[in-house]
Amino acid sequence: MSADLTARRFGVPQVTIARFAGRRLNLALVGLLIVVTLVALFARVLAPDNPVQPIGALNLPLGSEGHLLGTDGIGRDILSRTLIGIQTSWFSALVVVASGLVIGGIIGVAAGVSGGWLDNLLMRLTDLFLALPGTLVAIALVAALGFGLQNTLIGIAIVWWPYYARIIRGEARAMAARPHVEAARLAGISRTRVVFRHILPGVVPTAIVTASLDIGNVVILLAGLSFLGLGQAAPAPELGADTARNLQQLLTQWWVPVVPGLAVLLLSLVANLGGDAIRNLLAGRR
Amino acid sequence: MTRFLLRRTGSAVVLVLVLTAVVFVLQAVSPGDPVKAYLGNNASPAAIAAQRQALGLNDPLPVQYFHYIVHALQGNLGMSLRTRRPVMADLHDFLPATVELVAVAFVLALLLGSLYAVSGSLRWPGGAFFRGPLLVLATAPPFLLALGGIILFYAQLQVLPAAGRGVDSTGPSGFVLIDSILGGDATEFVAGVQHLVLPAVILSIAPSISIGRILRSSLDSTLASDYVRTARSKGLRPIVVLGKHVVRNSLGPGLSMAGLQLGFMFAGVVVVEQVFSWPGIGNYLAASIPTSDFPAIAGVTLVLGIIYIVANALVDVLQALADPRLNA
């Protein structure tokens, strides 16, 4: 598989407005990532009402007094539910990406630095995972593990690391061949120290760019799985599940199923724009 | 070429074996009890023990795995815990609808992707007005696009249907479009197309961008190469340069990406089928998930996984045909 292909494996593309813009816009887009993270962090404080308790009239429209985004079929505040849903989605996506980064990073660096049979073994294993339809295997994994957000995250994490391992292995391999690493080895520095002081720092920028571009993919995937019921159990607010559960209201009170879906779109847009901006900022630095 | 074909077939077989092993292990650890699928919940302990023995559930796992593969090859994927029917019979009923939807969506994705790539690479005026909206749509979750499509084209404009395939039962092939052509039924064909439009377009948008971007960067690098400049400077018309020299040399990466995207379309189709009440394998899977019907989930995973593996092997062969340097 060419580098081109591994760089973009998913349906979800990057929106590349930022590429042509200046440093200031890139910084602003990264700021947007931070804002979303803060909103997710303080969702419980920001939410005006209890997200699982019915507190108002049923199916109030958008812009109702006290309920900015209206209420759902049993009178719960949609804004509150959406905010908590954003919290769940955003941190879940970050957890999956972080797990991919850690597992894929360890395997990738181990393979890239050691070379030889270990490299061969680890990369064959990675290719094997990449050749299977990951999302389908993840669905089967979750179904076998039992339902719940935690198992969904474990299931995705199991199929998610190979992509990171591939990219990080390539970068580690290139680093290991650089003159400064050779010099460090010749100076008699221990292998561990060479890896941590001279190879890892060179791998980090690529790893960060890969991870930040991946957050949007994971947000969409998680929303899809949650839509299918592979998330938290019923009363808990979750963006995909809230859309799925209120599907029958689409033609009468469209905002009830659509608002959580729009929140997913917002998260995915911010993640993609922010990831793009991080890439541009790091590329400009080098 | 023969060696390449043999090697590629070999690796596809290995992949299918790995997939069956994964599915088998998951099935072994999954909470559902296959015996109850056969006997119901009120069976006597003696009957349950006898059925366990008959199903080979007391054998060691490697023996069970061997039997699992033999049974799968014979078309026996066990009983669905939910429908109480053989999984294979369910798949036989539901697979054609999905294959028809994914096939149409796949062709659409290739067309949209090519349009994206060519309009960008050749700097068609106004191309950005096509690419920009497509990019934004592709960042949306598929279920949101489905809802938007239903509100706009079904509820507001009333030009497209929002549920089902448009026919009550299908003919011999199981594909609405093919059966209606075979039967010479024009109204059925039109209804089939109308019902396909929304789900297929929605399913094709995200993959079309991935294919389009790879194809575009590949076109750009080919267009910048020396032999294309030579072809141009000897006075060939642009369309001839494109058709004879550029396209064939640029297709490879786009084809690979298209093969990979098929995997994501299989995941997307589950969601899209649910919104559009499409009577396919995705809806079947979505209904099996909440009831923990693992034999059904395993069957769907296996069948879609095998289609994915075979399709990607075909893509590699196509690529080798387009570019003989690859089959070394």
Interface residues (C-beta under 8 A of the other chain):
Chain A: M1 S2 D4 L5 R8 R9 F10 G11 V12 P13 V15 T16 L128 A131 L132 P133 G134 T135 L136 V137 I139 A140 L141 A143 A144 G146 F147 G216 I220 L221 A223 G224 F227 L228 G229 L230 G240 T243 A244 L247 L250 L251 W254 P257 V258 G261 L262 V264 L265 S268 L269 N272
Chain B: L15 V18 L19 V22 V23 L26 Q27 V29 S30 P31 L135 V136 A138 T139 A140 P141 P142 F143 L144 L147 G148 I150 I151 A155 A206 P207 I209 S210 R213 I214 S217 S218 P253 S256 M257 L260 Q261 G263 F264 F266 A267 G268 V270 V271 Q274 V275 L285 A286 S288 I289 P290 S292 F294 I297 A298 V300 T301 L304 G305 Y308 I309 N312
